[in-house]
Amino acid sequence: MDTKVHLLVGTKVHDVDGRKVGRIEEIRVKREEKALLVESYLIGASALIERLSARTLVRPISRFLRARNIYSVYEVPWQEMDLSDPKRPLLKIASRDLRHAR
């Protein structure tokens, strides 16, 4: 399926139960011959920090937020995302089953 990536960034994502998970803040891809293939999506309130990733500036902020359990970034494998309606992406799993990004 071909989807315009720039239209997905910032889009709200809900899980299979209809709960809001967050917004798509980053899309991680890998190059394979002449194509770029999506590996995963970063979703959540703190994913914007990951996207900005000026590591030396952002690292202290992310540590502060993690220490207070405020930091929420989920890395969602491409196969767990339903993009049949790109304006309303849905997870194929429940938010409680999501894995926090490293």
Beta strands, then each sheet from edge to edge (+ up, - down):
strand 1: 12-14
strand 2: 20-32
strand 3: 35-43
strand 4: 74-77
strand 5: 81-82
strand 6: 90-91
sheet 1: 1+ 2- 3+ 4-
sheet 2: 5+ 6-
end
